[in-house]
Amino acid sequence: MSKPVLWVTRQLTAPVMERAKRDYQVLEHLDDRVLGAQELIAASQQADAMLVCHSEIFNAEVVAQLDPRLKIIANHSVGVDHCDLSALGQRGICVTNTPDVLSDATAEIAILLLLGAARRAYEGDSMVRTGAWQHWAPKMMNGIQVTGKRLGIVGMGRVGQVVAKRGRGFDMEIHYHNRSRLPAELEQGAVFHPSIDSLLESVDMLSLNCPATPENLDLINAKTLAKMRAGSIIVNTARGALVDEDALIAALDSGHIAAAGLDCFKVEPGGNPEFAKRPQVFMLPHIGSSTHETRAAMGFRALDNLDAFFGGHEPGDKLV
């Protein structure tokens, strides 16, 4: 029996590619570039399955033109805001993602961003690199201490729960807003806020860990920022669509928001050049899951889903 044809749209880690080529007829782009709409449509004519990243956009227009040969899209990501799940479901195309395996790595980046923003890491690094560090003084580079602060988490899913666990290591008081309250064994003493406004008014630092669903677009905007305590810090390791960037810039310029740590932006790649003008913003290029261990685990999870599908079973991470 011939192996299913699998389009792997990006160059994944070596162990993942080796397994994929062992079990599937793999088509790939060796230059590792993002496939555009017409290329995705053309690829669907050649493959039974596609293993894609969040950079490949499957909106309703693209989905309507996919070839009937394509039966499954296995995402190498947790977030699937790049996929129109409703349109894909109507076409009978199975969609999977890779939950669980990137929670630790993403939470590490959330804490890195929190510490970097609070302790002025960008400014300090620049001082040393440029030779501007000429003396020491009691008021030099004073930042905001993280230990003992109130940390608010928006989205207490897998990643949010790990962020909370790491925050407790700094003796932080954990508050959270979620669609529903967690059971006590998962809550671990965290304070639940049924409304986002209540959370924002109660915390010193905020971590965004929720999906970019339609109702969450620009969740952090001028109105919600105004409800936060003066001198608060915001960290985003979820999706750039959660933040009204113009509103955040205005809040940073006024000093109402003391600092921000950002791993994702409205426009990717590239980010927002206005943030780069502000030293109180500590930024990373969307590397929340970028560890050797996690990227391999994500690829294997995607392949597990493909194996289940072509083995006649429902994939464990099936979304539609």
C-alpha positions as CSV (number, residue, x, y, z in Angstrom):
1,M,0.0,0.0,0.0
2,S,1.4,3.4,-1.0
3,K,2.2,5.9,1.7
4,P,0.0,9.1,2.0
5,V,1.5,12.2,0.4
6,L,2.3,14.8,3.0
7,W,3.2,18.4,2.3
8,V,5.4,19.8,5.0
9,T,5.2,23.5,4.5
10,R,8.2,24.5,6.6
11,Q,11.5,22.9,7.5
12,L,11.0,21.2,10.9
13,T,13.6,19.8,13.2
14,A,15.7,16.9,11.9
15,P,14.1,14.1,14.0
16,V,10.7,15.2,12.9
17,M,11.6,15.4,9.2
18,E,13.3,12.0,9.4
19,R,10.1,10.4,10.9
20,A,7.9,12.1,8.4
21,K,10.0,10.9,5.5
22,R,10.0,7.4,6.9
23,D,6.2,7.1,7.1
24,Y,5.0,9.4,4.3
25,Q,5.8,10.6,0.8
26,V,7.0,14.0,1.8
27,L,6.9,17.1,-0.4
28,E,8.7,20.1,1.0
29,H,10.2,23.6,0.3
30,L,13.9,23.5,1.1
31,D,14.1,27.3,1.3
32,D,11.8,27.3,4.3
33,R,9.6,30.2,3.1
34,V,6.0,30.8,3.9
35,L,3.6,29.5,1.3
36,G,1.1,32.1,-0.1
37,A,-2.5,31.4,-0.8
38,Q,-2.1,30.2,-4.4
39,E,0.8,27.9,-3.4
40,L,-1.4,26.4,-0.6
41,I,-4.2,25.8,-3.1
42,A,-1.7,24.2,-5.6
43,A,-0.2,22.1,-2.8
44,S,-3.6,20.7,-1.9
45,Q,-3.8,19.2,-5.4
46,Q,-0.7,17.1,-4.8
47,A,-1.1,15.9,-1.2
48,D,-3.4,13.9,1.0
49,A,-2.3,15.9,4.1
50,M,-0.5,19.1,5.0
51,L,1.7,19.7,8.1
52,V,1.6,23.5,8.5
53,C,2.7,26.3,10.9
54,H,0.8,29.3,12.0
55,S,2.3,31.3,9.2
56,E,0.2,29.6,6.6
57,I,-3.2,31.2,6.3
58,F,-6.2,29.1,5.6
59,N,-9.0,31.7,5.4
60,A,-12.4,31.1,3.9
61,E,-11.2,32.2,0.4
62,V,-8.3,29.8,0.4
63,V,-10.4,26.9,1.9
64,A,-13.0,27.3,-0.8
65,Q,-10.4,26.5,-3.4
66,L,-8.6,23.6,-1.7
67,D,-8.6,20.4,-3.7
68,P,-10.9,17.6,-2.5
69,R,-7.8,15.4,-2.3
70,L,-6.7,17.2,0.9
71,K,-8.2,15.4,3.9
72,I,-6.3,16.7,6.9
73,I,-4.3,19.8,8.0
74,A,-2.0,19.0,11.0
75,N,-0.9,22.2,12.7
76,H,2.5,22.6,14.2
77,S,1.1,25.0,16.7
78,V,-1.5,25.2,19.5
79,G,-3.2,28.4,18.2
80,V,-5.3,27.9,15.1
81,D,-6.4,31.5,14.5
82,H,-4.8,31.2,11.0
83,C,-7.4,28.6,10.1
84,D,-11.0,29.2,9.4
85,L,-12.2,26.1,11.3
86,S,-15.8,26.5,10.2
87,A,-15.0,26.7,6.5
88,L,-12.6,23.7,6.9
89,G,-15.2,21.7,8.7
90,Q,-17.8,22.4,6.0
91,R,-15.3,21.0,3.5
92,G,-14.8,17.9,5.6
93,I,-11.1,18.6,6.2
94,C,-9.9,17.4,9.5
95,V,-7.8,19.9,11.5
96,T,-5.5,19.2,14.5
97,N,-3.1,21.1,16.7
98,T,-0.4,20.4,19.2
99,P,-1.5,21.3,22.8
100,D,0.3,20.5,26.0
101,V,3.8,20.0,24.7
102,L,4.8,23.7,24.5
103,S,3.3,24.9,27.8
104,D,6.6,24.9,29.7
105,A,8.6,26.6,27.0
106,T,6.0,29.3,26.5
107,A,5.7,29.9,30.2
108,E,9.5,30.3,30.4
109,I,9.3,33.1,27.8
110,A,6.4,34.8,29.7
111,I,8.6,34.9,32.8
112,L,11.6,36.1,30.8
113,L,9.5,38.9,29.3
114,L,8.1,39.8,32.7
115,L,11.6,40.0,34.3
116,G,13.0,41.7,31.2
117,A,10.4,44.4,31.2
118,A,10.4,44.9,35.0
119,R,14.1,45.0,35.4
120,R,14.9,47.1,32.2
121,A,16.8,44.3,30.5
122,Y,16.9,46.0,27.1
123,E,18.3,49.2,28.5
124,G,20.9,47.4,30.6
125,D,22.0,45.2,27.7
126,S,22.4,48.2,25.4
127,M,24.4,50.1,28.0
128,V,27.0,47.3,28.2
129,R,27.1,46.6,24.4
130,T,27.5,50.3,23.5
131,G,30.0,51.2,26.1
132,A,27.6,53.6,27.8
133,W,28.1,51.9,31.2
134,Q,30.7,54.2,32.7
135,H,29.8,54.2,36.4
136,W,27.6,52.8,39.1
137,A,25.1,54.8,41.1
138,P,22.3,54.0,43.7
139,K,19.7,55.2,41.2
140,M,21.1,53.6,38.1
141,M,18.8,51.2,36.3
142,N,16.3,50.9,39.1
143,G,13.4,48.8,37.9
144,I,10.3,47.1,39.3
145,Q,10.7,44.1,41.7
146,V,8.7,41.1,40.6
147,T,8.8,39.2,43.9
148,G,5.6,39.4,45.9
149,K,3.6,41.3,43.2
150,R,0.1,40.4,42.1
151,L,0.2,38.6,38.8
152,G,-2.9,38.5,36.6
153,I,-3.3,35.8,34.0
154,V,-5.9,36.1,31.2
155,G,-6.6,32.6,30.0
156,M,-5.8,29.9,32.7
157,G,-5.4,27.1,30.3
158,R,-2.3,24.8,30.0
159,V,0.1,27.7,29.5
160,G,-1.5,30.0,31.9
161,Q,-1.4,27.4,34.7
162,V,2.3,26.9,34.1
163,V,2.9,30.7,34.2
164,A,1.0,30.7,37.5
165,K,3.2,27.9,38.8
166,R,6.4,29.8,37.8
167,G,5.0,33.0,39.3
168,R,4.5,31.4,42.6
169,G,8.2,30.7,42.6
170,F,8.6,34.5,43.0
171,D,6.1,34.5,45.8
172,M,3.6,36.3,43.5
173,E,-0.1,36.4,44.3
174,I,-1.9,34.8,41.4
175,H,-5.2,36.2,40.0
176,Y,-6.9,35.0,36.8
177,H,-9.7,35.5,34.4
178,N,-11.0,32.6,32.4
179,R,-14.2,31.6,30.6
180,S,-15.0,29.4,33.6
181,R,-13.5,28.9,37.1
182,L,-11.0,26.1,37.5
183,P,-11.5,23.3,40.0
184,A,-9.7,23.9,43.3
185,E,-6.9,21.4,42.5
186,L,-6.0,23.3,39.4
187,E,-6.6,26.8,40.8
188,Q,-4.0,26.2,43.5
189,G,-5.2,29.1,45.6
190,A,-5.3,31.6,42.7
191,V,-8.0,34.3,42.9
192,F,-10.7,33.9,40.2
193,H,-12.2,37.1,38.6
194,P,-15.4,36.5,36.6
195,S,-14.8,39.8,34.7
196,I,-11.7,41.1,32.9
197,D,-12.3,44.5,34.5
198,S,-12.1,43.1,38.0
199,L,-8.8,41.3,37.2
200,L,-7.2,44.4,35.6
201,E,-8.1,46.6,38.6
202,S,-6.6,44.1,41.0
203,V,-3.1,43.2,39.7
204,D,0.3,44.8,39.2
205,M,1.4,42.7,36.3
206,L,-0.6,41.0,33.5
207,S,0.2,38.0,31.4
208,L,-1.9,37.3,28.3
209,N,-2.3,33.6,27.6
210,C,-5.7,33.3,25.9
211,P,-6.5,32.5,22.3
212,A,-7.1,35.1,19.7
213,T,-10.8,34.3,19.3
214,P,-13.1,37.0,17.6
215,E,-14.3,38.1,21.0
216,N,-10.7,38.6,22.3
217,L,-9.5,40.8,19.4
218,D,-8.0,44.0,20.9
219,L,-8.9,42.8,24.4
220,I,-6.2,45.1,25.7
221,N,-7.4,48.5,24.4
222,A,-7.6,52.1,25.6
223,K,-10.6,51.3,27.8
224,T,-9.2,48.2,29.5
225,L,-5.7,49.8,29.8
226,A,-7.3,52.7,31.7
227,K,-8.7,50.2,34.3
228,M,-5.2,48.9,35.1
229,R,-3.2,50.2,38.0
230,A,-0.8,53.0,37.3
231,G,2.7,51.5,36.8
232,S,1.5,48.1,35.7
233,I,3.4,45.8,33.4
234,I,1.9,43.8,30.5
235,V,3.3,40.6,29.0
236,N,2.0,38.9,25.8
237,T,3.1,35.5,24.7
238,A,-0.2,34.5,23.1
239,R,-1.2,36.4,19.9
240,G,-0.6,40.0,18.7
241,A,-4.3,40.3,17.8
242,L,-5.1,40.6,21.5
243,V,-3.6,44.0,21.9
244,D,-4.5,47.4,20.4
245,E,-0.9,48.4,19.8
246,D,-1.7,52.1,19.4
247,A,-3.5,52.2,22.7
248,L,-0.6,50.3,24.4
249,I,1.9,52.8,23.0
250,A,-0.1,55.7,24.3
251,A,-0.3,54.1,27.7
252,L,3.4,53.5,27.8
253,D,4.1,57.1,26.7
254,S,1.9,58.5,29.5
255,G,3.6,56.3,32.0
256,H,0.3,54.6,33.0
257,I,1.8,51.3,31.8
258,A,5.4,51.2,33.1
259,A,6.7,48.5,30.7
260,A,5.7,45.7,28.4
261,G,7.2,42.4,27.4
262,L,6.1,41.3,23.9
263,D,6.7,38.1,22.0
264,C,3.9,38.6,19.4
265,F,2.6,41.4,17.4
266,K,-0.1,42.4,15.0
267,V,2.3,42.2,12.0
268,E,4.6,39.2,11.9
269,P,7.4,39.0,11.0
270,G,8.7,42.5,11.7
271,G,6.6,43.6,14.7
272,N,5.8,47.3,15.3
273,P,8.6,49.8,14.8
274,E,7.0,52.2,17.2
275,F,7.7,49.7,20.0
276,A,11.3,49.7,19.1
277,K,11.5,53.4,19.9
278,R,10.6,52.8,23.5
279,P,13.2,51.4,25.8
280,Q,10.6,50.2,28.3
281,V,9.4,47.6,25.9
282,F,11.3,44.3,26.0
283,M,10.7,42.3,22.8
284,L,11.3,38.8,21.3
285,P,10.5,37.5,17.8
286,H,7.6,35.1,18.6
287,I,9.9,32.4,20.1
288,G,7.6,31.2,22.9
289,S,8.0,27.5,21.9
290,S,11.5,27.8,20.5
291,T,13.5,25.1,22.3
292,H,15.0,22.0,20.7
293,E,12.9,19.8,23.0
294,T,9.6,21.6,22.4
295,R,9.8,22.0,18.6
296,A,10.6,18.3,18.3
297,A,7.7,17.4,20.6
298,M,5.3,19.6,18.5
299,G,6.4,17.9,15.3
300,F,5.9,14.5,16.8
301,R,2.5,15.4,18.1
302,A,1.5,16.6,14.7
303,L,2.7,13.3,13.2
304,D,0.9,11.4,15.9
305,N,-2.3,13.0,14.7
306,L,-1.6,12.2,11.1
307,D,-0.8,8.6,12.0
308,A,-4.1,8.2,13.8
309,F,-6.0,9.7,10.9
310,F,-4.5,7.6,8.2
311,G,-4.7,4.6,10.6
312,G,-8.5,4.9,10.6
313,H,-8.7,6.5,14.1
314,E,-9.8,9.9,15.3
315,P,-6.8,12.1,16.0
316,G,-6.4,12.9,19.7
317,D,-6.1,16.7,19.0
318,K,-8.9,16.9,16.4
319,L,-10.5,20.3,16.3
320,V,-12.9,19.8,13.3
